[in-house]
Amino acid sequence: MSVRGGRGEAAQRGLTSGVVVARTAACGGVSVRIEEPMDARRESLREMLSDWRARTAAAGPAADLANMPRLRVFGLTVALLNVLHVLWIVLATPGDLGDPDASRWRVGLLWTHGVMAAVMVAGAGFAHRTLRTPTPGGVLRLLGVGFGLLGLLCASAIAVVDQWVTPNITPFVLSALVISFLLRLRPLDAALVLGINGVAFVAALGLTQSDPALLFSNRLNTLGVTLAAWGLSVALWHGFLTITQQQRALGEVQEALEARNRELHELAQRDGLTGLYNRQTIIARAGEHLARGRRSGSPMALLLIDIDHFKRINDTHGHPAGDAALRQVSDCLREGVRGTDDLGRFGGEEFLVVLPDTTTEGARVAAEKLRSLVEQEDAVADGLVLRTTISVGVASTDTDAHATFAALYAAADGALYAAKEGGRNAVRVGDASAPDPRAGTGASPTGRGEG
């Protein structure tokens, strides 16, 4: 059923704008669905307030913590100023001023300045303590609000005492503006602090100011100063929220960049096919373990591993089959090494394992374990099952504590050559202190024939 008239036209406008509110009304016993446009500005204001509350809740703890060093410095500074005021009053004014109001003014200032100095010192002490020991966020918030309120009340008391001799309310004005500028208080907290202080000051003015015109003027000025101070506090809070949000966003970007840099650094250290350390990284790791072993006097071993008949796999079944064999062997090696060992692809079908704190015999046992693991697992490429085996050359610094990486590698390479010559799928041990057995034979240090 369509609705005619102004309400129907409004519904049509709401439909075209895409923002409507639906309600049901009774019309002549028939239920009629009436669609009305939603107040977009009201919704926008609601969203803005919701966002403000969320940002305030997120930034509140940081603001409470940021208030503490300010309270410490401000409290000590104001305490010193109040002590100087007390000394000035004692030294510059006689004990009996000859006028009852002036005498009350003198005594009142001595008390109010003295109390304010004590409050400021106590507040600074509490703030200092929170900076040295972990403090719950609620305590920090309470300390900031309480310190601000007590400071304002003390300054207002000074202004009330001043009314016996002068109508000015300068201490009240300065304290309200300084506290609003100094502390980052949530808008509701600032309204509470400034409101309580303003009400108390308005009530107390009647105790010392007897001139009705001046009393009315000062009370009116109190209202204006309180509202201005609250506006200043809200404006500064909004700026703090903006800065905090920007800092948080910047921190997130920085964390993302650092994570990406770590990822890129890790990728630069890894072999793309197997995920193991690449040649440069595994050599660097071996050098680090060698240096550490020399300092501690513990041995270090190398396992140089080569996949048997790898060239035949590539030539017969293609490079995808060769890649599958490389991945299968690397998975077996990764499974078989200890958490303290380092494993890398040294190049082609060759792998290098660095075993810290390992003797020659320990390295031989570890090599045999790896050889057995690879032998028991077949590589699969496009449904093709490939039987893979490895030959391993072993060398350790326990035969030569001063052996360099080059000497260890040469010994392991010579042992690997012997394993290949002996029929493959075997483990052989080399001696880092002995010369390469292939020296003068014309055999290449890294050439192992067909593999």
C-alpha positions as CSV (number, residue, x, y, z in Angstrom):
1,M,0.0,0.0,0.0
2,S,1.5,3.4,-1.0
3,V,1.3,6.4,1.3
4,R,0.4,9.8,-0.2
5,G,1.0,13.3,1.0
6,G,4.0,14.8,2.8
7,R,4.9,11.7,4.7
8,G,4.8,9.6,1.6
9,E,7.0,12.1,-0.3
10,A,9.5,12.0,2.7
11,A,9.5,8.3,2.4
12,Q,10.3,8.5,-1.3
13,R,13.1,10.9,-0.6
14,G,14.4,8.5,2.1
15,L,14.3,5.6,-0.4
16,T,16.2,7.6,-3.0
17,S,18.9,8.6,-0.5
18,G,19.4,5.1,0.6
19,V,19.2,5.9,4.4
20,V,15.7,5.2,5.8
21,V,14.0,4.3,9.1
22,A,11.0,1.9,8.9
23,R,8.1,1.8,11.4
24,T,4.6,0.4,11.3
25,A,1.5,2.4,12.0
26,A,-2.2,1.6,12.1
27,C,-4.4,3.3,9.5
28,G,-8.1,2.5,9.4
29,G,-7.5,-1.0,10.8
30,V,-4.8,-1.7,8.2
31,S,-1.1,-1.9,9.1
32,V,0.9,0.5,7.0
33,R,4.7,0.4,6.7
34,I,6.0,3.9,6.7
35,E,9.6,4.7,5.7
36,E,11.2,7.9,7.0
37,P,14.6,9.4,6.3
38,M,17.2,8.9,9.0
39,D,18.8,12.1,10.4
40,A,22.3,11.7,8.8
41,R,23.8,14.4,11.0
42,R,22.7,12.7,14.1
43,E,24.1,9.4,13.0
44,S,27.4,11.1,12.0
45,L,27.6,12.7,15.5
46,R,26.9,9.3,17.1
47,E,29.7,7.7,15.1
48,M,32.0,10.5,15.9
49,L,31.3,10.2,19.7
50,S,31.8,6.5,19.5
51,D,35.1,6.9,17.8
52,W,36.1,9.5,20.4
53,R,35.3,7.2,23.2
54,A,37.2,4.3,21.6
55,R,40.3,6.5,21.0
56,T,40.1,7.9,24.6
57,A,40.0,4.4,26.0
58,A,43.0,3.4,23.9
59,A,45.1,6.5,24.7
60,G,44.1,6.8,28.4
61,P,46.8,4.6,29.9
62,A,49.5,6.4,27.9
63,A,48.2,9.8,29.1
64,D,48.2,8.6,32.7
65,L,51.8,7.5,32.4
66,A,52.8,10.7,30.6
67,N,51.4,12.8,33.5
68,M,53.7,11.3,36.1
69,P,57.0,13.0,35.1
70,R,55.1,16.3,34.7
71,L,53.6,15.9,38.1
72,R,57.0,15.2,39.6
73,V,58.6,18.3,38.2
74,F,55.6,20.6,38.6
75,G,55.0,19.5,42.2
76,L,58.5,20.2,43.3
77,T,58.5,23.6,41.5
78,V,55.2,24.7,43.0
79,A,56.3,23.5,46.4
80,L,59.4,25.6,46.2
81,L,57.4,28.7,45.2
82,N,55.0,28.2,48.1
83,V,57.9,27.9,50.5
84,L,59.3,31.1,49.2
85,H,55.9,32.7,49.6
86,V,55.8,31.6,53.2
87,L,59.3,33.0,53.9
88,W,58.3,36.3,52.2
89,I,55.2,36.6,54.3
90,V,57.1,35.9,57.5
91,L,59.9,38.3,56.8
92,A,58.1,41.1,54.9
93,T,54.9,41.5,57.0
94,P,54.7,42.1,60.7
95,G,52.9,39.8,63.0
96,D,50.2,42.3,63.8
97,L,49.1,44.3,60.8
98,G,46.7,46.4,62.9
99,D,43.7,45.4,60.9
100,P,41.6,42.2,61.7
101,D,41.1,41.3,58.0
102,A,44.8,41.9,57.2
103,S,45.8,39.8,60.1
104,R,43.5,37.0,59.1
105,W,44.8,37.3,55.6
106,R,48.4,36.9,56.8
107,V,47.7,33.8,58.9
108,G,45.5,32.3,56.2
109,L,48.2,32.7,53.5
110,L,50.8,31.1,55.8
111,W,48.5,28.1,56.3
112,T,47.3,27.7,52.7
113,H,50.8,28.1,51.2
114,G,52.2,25.7,53.7
115,V,49.5,23.1,53.0
116,M,49.9,23.5,49.3
117,A,53.7,23.0,49.6
118,A,53.1,19.8,51.5
119,V,50.6,18.6,49.0
120,M,52.9,19.3,46.1
121,V,55.8,17.5,47.7
122,A,53.6,14.4,48.4
123,G,52.2,14.4,44.9
124,A,55.7,14.7,43.4
125,G,56.9,11.8,45.6
126,F,54.0,9.5,44.5
127,A,54.7,10.4,40.9
128,H,58.4,9.6,41.3
129,R,57.6,6.3,42.9
130,T,55.3,5.3,40.0
131,L,58.1,5.9,37.5
132,R,60.4,3.6,39.4
133,T,58.0,0.7,40.2
134,P,55.2,-0.9,38.1
135,T,51.9,0.7,39.0
136,P,48.4,-0.3,37.8
137,G,46.8,2.0,35.3
138,G,43.9,2.8,37.6
139,V,46.2,4.1,40.3
140,L,48.0,6.3,37.8
141,R,44.7,7.8,36.6
142,L,43.5,8.4,40.2
143,L,46.9,10.0,41.1
144,G,46.6,12.4,38.2
145,V,43.0,13.4,38.9
146,G,43.6,13.6,42.7
147,F,46.8,15.6,42.3
148,G,45.1,18.0,39.9
149,L,42.1,18.5,42.2
150,L,44.1,19.0,45.4
151,G,46.4,21.5,43.6
152,L,43.4,23.5,42.4
153,L,41.7,23.5,45.8
154,C,44.9,24.7,47.5
155,A,45.2,27.6,44.9
156,S,41.5,28.4,45.2
157,A,41.9,28.6,49.0
158,I,44.7,31.1,48.5
159,A,42.4,33.2,46.3
160,V,39.6,32.9,48.9
161,V,42.0,34.2,51.6
162,D,43.1,37.0,49.4
163,Q,39.5,38.3,49.3
164,W,40.1,39.8,52.8
165,V,42.5,42.4,51.3
166,T,42.0,42.3,47.5
167,P,39.2,41.3,45.1
168,N,41.4,39.5,42.6
169,I,41.2,35.8,42.0
170,T,44.5,35.4,40.2
171,P,45.6,32.2,42.0
172,F,42.4,30.5,41.0
173,V,42.7,31.6,37.3
174,L,46.3,30.6,37.0
175,S,45.9,27.2,38.7
176,A,42.9,26.3,36.5
177,L,44.7,27.2,33.3
178,V,48.0,25.6,34.3
179,I,46.5,22.3,35.4
180,S,44.5,22.1,32.2
181,F,47.6,22.8,30.2
182,L,49.9,20.6,32.2
183,L,47.9,17.4,32.6
184,R,46.4,15.2,29.9
185,L,43.1,14.4,31.5
186,R,40.2,12.7,29.9
187,P,37.4,15.2,29.2
188,L,35.1,13.7,31.9
189,D,37.9,13.7,34.4
190,A,38.8,17.3,33.6
191,A,35.1,18.3,33.9
192,L,35.0,16.6,37.3
193,V,38.2,18.2,38.6
194,L,37.4,21.7,37.3
195,G,33.7,21.4,38.3
196,I,34.4,20.4,41.9
197,N,37.0,23.1,42.3
198,G,34.7,25.7,40.7
199,V,31.7,24.9,42.9
200,A,33.9,24.8,46.0
201,F,35.5,28.2,45.1
202,V,32.1,29.8,44.4
203,A,30.8,28.6,47.8
204,A,33.9,29.7,49.7
205,L,34.0,33.2,48.2
206,G,31.1,34.1,50.3
207,L,33.1,33.5,53.5
208,T,35.7,36.2,52.8
209,Q,34.2,38.6,50.2
210,S,31.5,40.8,51.8
211,D,30.9,43.2,48.8
212,P,27.9,41.8,46.9
213,A,29.0,43.3,43.6
214,L,32.5,41.9,43.8
215,L,31.2,38.6,45.0
216,F,28.8,38.3,42.0
217,S,31.6,39.4,39.6
218,N,34.1,36.9,41.0
219,R,31.5,34.1,40.9
220,L,30.7,35.0,37.3
221,N,34.4,35.1,36.4
222,T,34.8,31.7,38.1
223,L,32.2,30.2,35.7
224,G,34.0,31.7,32.7
225,V,37.4,30.6,33.8
226,T,36.2,27.0,34.6
227,L,34.6,26.7,31.1
228,A,37.7,28.1,29.4
229,A,40.0,25.8,31.3
230,W,37.9,22.8,30.4
231,G,37.8,23.8,26.8
232,L,41.6,24.1,26.8
233,S,41.9,20.7,28.4
234,V,39.6,19.1,25.8
235,A,41.5,20.7,23.0
236,L,44.8,19.5,24.3
237,W,43.3,16.0,24.9
238,H,42.1,15.9,21.3
239,G,45.7,16.8,20.2
240,F,47.1,14.1,22.4
241,L,44.7,11.6,20.8
242,T,45.8,12.6,17.3
243,I,49.5,12.3,18.2
244,T,49.0,9.0,20.0
245,Q,47.1,7.6,17.0
246,Q,49.8,8.8,14.6
247,Q,52.5,7.3,16.8
248,R,50.6,4.0,17.0
249,A,50.2,3.9,13.2
250,L,53.9,4.8,12.8
251,G,54.8,2.0,15.2
252,E,52.7,-0.5,13.3
253,V,54.4,0.5,10.0
254,Q,57.8,0.3,11.6
255,E,57.0,-3.2,13.0
256,A,55.8,-4.3,9.6
257,L,59.0,-3.0,8.0
258,E,61.1,-4.7,10.6
259,A,59.2,-8.0,10.1
260,R,59.6,-7.6,6.4
261,N,63.3,-6.9,6.8
262,R,63.7,-10.0,8.9
263,E,61.8,-12.0,6.3
264,L,64.0,-10.7,3.5
265,H,67.1,-11.4,5.6
266,E,66.0,-14.9,6.2
267,L,65.2,-15.4,2.5
268,A,68.7,-14.1,1.6
269,Q,70.1,-16.8,3.9
270,R,68.0,-19.7,2.5
271,D,68.2,-21.9,-0.6
272,G,65.0,-21.3,-2.6
273,L,64.4,-25.0,-3.5
274,T,65.1,-26.8,-0.2
275,G,64.6,-24.0,2.4
276,L,68.0,-24.9,3.9
277,Y,70.9,-22.4,4.5
278,N,72.6,-21.4,1.2
279,R,76.3,-21.8,0.6
280,Q,77.4,-18.4,1.9
281,T,75.3,-18.8,5.1
282,I,76.4,-22.4,6.0
283,I,80.1,-21.4,5.5
284,A,79.6,-18.4,7.8
285,R,77.9,-20.6,10.4
286,A,80.7,-23.1,10.2
287,G,83.2,-20.3,10.8
288,E,81.3,-19.2,13.9
289,H,81.2,-22.7,15.3
290,L,85.0,-23.1,14.6
291,A,85.8,-19.9,16.5
292,R,83.6,-20.8,19.4
293,G,85.1,-24.3,19.5
294,R,88.6,-22.9,19.7
295,R,87.7,-20.6,22.6
296,S,86.0,-23.4,24.5
297,G,88.3,-26.2,23.4
298,S,85.4,-28.3,22.1
299,P,85.6,-30.2,18.7
300,M,83.5,-29.4,15.6
301,A,82.7,-31.8,12.7
302,L,81.6,-31.4,9.1
303,L,79.5,-33.8,7.1
304,L,79.8,-33.3,3.3
305,I,76.9,-35.1,1.6
306,D,76.4,-35.9,-2.0
307,I,73.3,-37.5,-3.7
308,D,74.4,-40.7,-5.6
309,H,73.8,-40.8,-9.3
310,F,72.1,-37.4,-9.3
311,K,73.1,-36.6,-12.8
312,R,71.5,-39.9,-14.0
313,I,68.2,-38.8,-12.3
314,N,68.3,-35.5,-14.1
315,D,69.3,-36.9,-17.5
316,T,66.8,-39.8,-17.3
317,H,63.7,-38.3,-15.7
318,G,64.2,-34.6,-16.1
319,H,64.9,-31.7,-13.8
320,P,61.6,-31.9,-11.9
321,A,62.6,-35.4,-10.8
322,G,66.0,-34.0,-9.7
323,D,64.3,-31.2,-7.8
324,A,62.0,-33.8,-6.1
325,A,65.1,-35.8,-5.1
326,L,66.8,-32.7,-3.7
327,R,63.7,-31.9,-1.6
328,Q,63.3,-35.4,-0.3
329,V,67.0,-35.7,0.7
330,S,66.9,-32.2,2.4
331,D,63.7,-33.3,4.4
332,C,65.4,-36.4,5.6
333,L,68.6,-34.5,6.6
334,R,66.5,-31.8,8.4
335,E,64.7,-34.6,10.3
336,G,67.9,-36.3,11.2
337,V,70.1,-33.5,12.5
338,R,70.1,-32.1,16.0
339,G,68.6,-28.8,17.0
340,T,72.2,-27.4,17.6
341,D,73.4,-28.5,14.2
342,D,73.4,-26.3,11.0
343,L,72.4,-27.7,7.7
344,G,72.8,-26.1,4.3
345,R,72.8,-26.8,0.6
346,F,76.4,-26.4,-0.5
347,G,75.7,-26.4,-4.2
348,G,74.1,-28.7,-6.8
349,E,73.3,-32.0,-5.2
350,E,75.8,-31.4,-2.3
351,F,74.9,-30.6,1.3
352,L,77.0,-29.6,4.3
353,V,76.2,-30.3,8.0
354,V,78.0,-28.5,10.7
355,L,78.0,-30.4,14.1
356,P,79.3,-28.4,17.0
357,D,80.7,-30.2,20.1
358,T,81.1,-33.4,18.1
359,T,84.1,-35.8,17.8
360,T,85.0,-37.8,14.8
361,E,83.2,-40.9,16.1
362,G,80.1,-38.9,17.0
363,A,80.1,-37.4,13.5
364,R,80.4,-40.8,11.9
365,V,77.4,-42.1,13.9
366,A,75.4,-39.0,12.9
367,A,76.4,-39.5,9.2
368,E,75.4,-43.1,9.3
369,K,72.0,-42.2,10.7
370,L,71.4,-39.6,7.9
371,R,72.5,-42.1,5.3
372,S,70.0,-44.7,6.6
373,L,67.2,-42.2,6.7
374,V,67.7,-41.2,3.1
375,E,68.0,-44.8,2.0
376,Q,64.6,-45.6,3.6
377,E,62.7,-42.8,1.9
378,D,62.0,-42.6,-1.8
379,A,61.4,-39.4,-3.7
380,V,58.2,-39.1,-5.8
381,A,57.9,-36.9,-8.9
382,D,54.7,-37.0,-11.0
383,G,53.9,-40.5,-9.8
384,L,57.5,-41.7,-10.5
385,V,59.2,-43.3,-7.5
386,L,62.9,-42.6,-7.3
387,R,65.2,-44.5,-5.0
388,T,67.8,-42.1,-3.6
389,T,71.0,-42.7,-1.6
390,I,73.8,-40.5,-0.4
391,S,77.5,-40.7,0.2
392,V,79.0,-38.9,3.2
393,G,82.4,-37.6,4.0
394,V,83.2,-36.8,7.7
395,A,85.9,-34.6,9.2
396,S,86.4,-33.2,12.7
397,T,88.7,-30.9,14.5
398,D,89.5,-33.5,17.2
399,T,92.3,-34.7,14.8
400,D,93.6,-31.1,14.5
401,A,92.4,-28.5,16.9
402,H,93.7,-25.7,14.8
403,A,92.2,-26.9,11.5
404,T,90.6,-24.2,9.3
405,F,87.4,-24.5,7.5
406,A,89.3,-25.1,4.3
407,A,91.2,-28.0,5.8
408,L,88.1,-29.5,7.3
409,Y,86.3,-29.2,4.0
410,A,89.2,-30.7,2.1
411,A,89.3,-33.7,4.5
412,A,85.5,-34.2,4.3
413,D,85.7,-33.9,0.5
414,G,88.5,-36.5,0.3
415,A,86.4,-38.8,2.5
416,L,83.4,-38.3,0.3
417,Y,85.5,-39.1,-2.8
418,A,86.6,-42.3,-1.1
419,A,82.9,-43.2,-0.4
420,K,82.1,-42.7,-4.0
421,E,85.0,-44.7,-5.2
422,G,84.0,-47.5,-2.7
423,G,80.6,-48.0,-4.3
424,R,78.5,-45.1,-2.9
425,N,75.7,-45.2,-0.3
426,A,78.5,-45.1,2.3
427,V,80.2,-43.1,5.0
428,R,83.9,-42.4,5.1
429,V,86.0,-40.5,7.6
430,G,88.8,-38.1,6.7
431,D,91.6,-36.6,8.7
432,A,91.9,-32.8,8.8
433,S,95.6,-33.1,9.7
434,A,96.5,-35.4,6.8
435,P,97.1,-34.2,3.2
436,D,94.5,-34.8,0.6
437,P,94.9,-38.4,-0.6
438,R,94.1,-37.3,-4.2
439,A,97.0,-34.9,-4.3
440,G,99.1,-35.6,-7.3
441,T,96.6,-38.1,-8.8
442,G,95.0,-35.6,-11.1
443,A,91.6,-36.1,-9.5
444,S,89.6,-32.9,-8.9
445,P,89.0,-32.0,-5.3
446,T,85.3,-31.6,-6.1
447,G,85.1,-33.9,-9.1
448,R,83.4,-37.1,-8.3
449,G,82.7,-38.4,-11.8
450,E,79.1,-39.2,-12.5
451,G,78.1,-38.6,-8.9
